[in-house]
Amino acid sequence: MVDELTGRTATTFLVGIVFLVSLSVWSRKRNSQLRAIPTVGFSDPILSYLSFLRFNIDGVRMLKEGYEKTKPGLFKIATLWTWMVSPTSPELIEVVRKAPDNVLCRRRPTEEFIQTDYTLDFLDKHDHYHGHVILSKLTRITSATFEDIREELVLALEDNIPTTGKEWVEVPALEMMQRVICRVTNRVFVGAPLCRNRDYQALNLNFAINVMKFATVLRLFPDFLKPLVTRTISNLPSQFRREMEFIRPMYEERLAKMEELGDEKWDDGPNDMLMWLMNESKGVEKSLEGVARRMLGVNFAAIHTTSSTMTQVLYRLLANPEYVEPLRREVEAVVAEYGWTTDGMDKLHKIDSFVRETQRLDGLGIVVLVRMALRPFTFPNGITIPAGTLVAAPLSAIHTDEEVYTNPDEFDGFRFARLRESSEGPVASKHQAGVTSPAHLSFGYGRHACPGRFFAATELKIILARIVTAYDLKLEEGKEIPHDLCIASSRIPREASVLFRKRQN
Ligand code: HEM
């Protein structure tokens, strides 16, 4: 028995050694091709794994170090299987932005991270038409849709912040924002009353969490086992079925009407995401199942991103309460002149700036424009990276570069409002929330920049405007805002209780 155990331990040990040696040989090879690029942490094939571990908890500092030492060049940091190469100048970022997808691919890193083949394969692989729908339809919010958003927001905040009289109520900020944003967003995706259905909201909120959990488990398995693991434990198919049941009545009614109209245009037809997807989808994607999956996918992209950002905005406001009064005054002056309208939203420069500044310093990730080289790629400085290398812009370092921003580490809520007022024409609009550039990358940059960014910016602004004008808010005595949780390249706000009451002055 003891002999058997010793034998088994020795075999495991031997397999481990062989594995590490092969890994080392293999990574030495990949390393040699990138020798010309300075490393943050260890360049040595084996020790570089220590740097990979460090990146998981200390990424912001490592990016800053690489950025400051190598600007305007390139630096690299070890990831588990490959190297991540980071461009540090606007010119190099432009080079990455312009590279075609068959050279620097956007889809491949996401495929690995979300395991899209087994979770959301329909979203990326076969047909990306929802991106066009988001950009062309969701961005152009009509005044009727804007009025719907406002109405839903007022009701959603009342339901989720149950204030009575002058009493303060304690609300978990992140959870509240998730519910509010899920409901408001779905007012535009499926309309009322479905957007108010708690089970429908829970399905859309949990779907994203379940995808991420399942992808984390799947990454532990070799490729050949993934189909089996998916068939055995994935709960995503049952969620697709539930989404189908929720939208079935609307889908079938609309389909019948569309068939009845034939080639004729449905002039006063519904104006929501469900309808846009039904109109734009083709072939199998037009089926109830195709549209239901796509609805879940669009919710996946929209809800947690916006609600985490809005939570960060709220935390910045709590940490800097001196902004509340000037924000209130701005909203009241604008609403008095334009009402709660899209035109009015465009005039909320301070609100806009506060959101953009929060995204500059907080945001949801510390790198962006993440691409994988599918073939060797040569930068203008002559350095070639081999296929399989990751490329990613060091967002957190760029956003805190003193050559780009004055007092870059200071939260200056009206920074972008001042920049906007001191410039004119198209240059002024560069500083608006939702607009991307090599200096402000929270929504990405270039042809793969977030297509939902203008909608997200509108939501964030109207929510902030409503909260400052309708509520007083503070933290409980002695409590502080928790720092965001930074793991590897992701950054998410933690939960905190916030005290709200109806506005008193
Ligand atoms: C504050 C909220 C949001 C943030 C911070 C955010 C951020 C991002 C970022 C950084 C990317 C990747 C860009 C790149 O790879 O270069 C992205 C992609 C994407 N986002 Fe957003 N997003 C937000 C809200 C939304 C909303 C509301 C929607 C939809 C309604 C949406 C839909 C998408 C889609 C479909 C993509 C993939 C685009 C492509 O591959 O071409 N996002 N987003």
Residues whose N, C-alpha, C, O or C-beta is under 5 A from the ligand:
A	BS01	HEM	G131 I134 V298 A301 A302 T305 T306 T309 L369 V370 L441 S442 F443 G444 Y445 R447 H448 A449 C450 P451 G452 A456
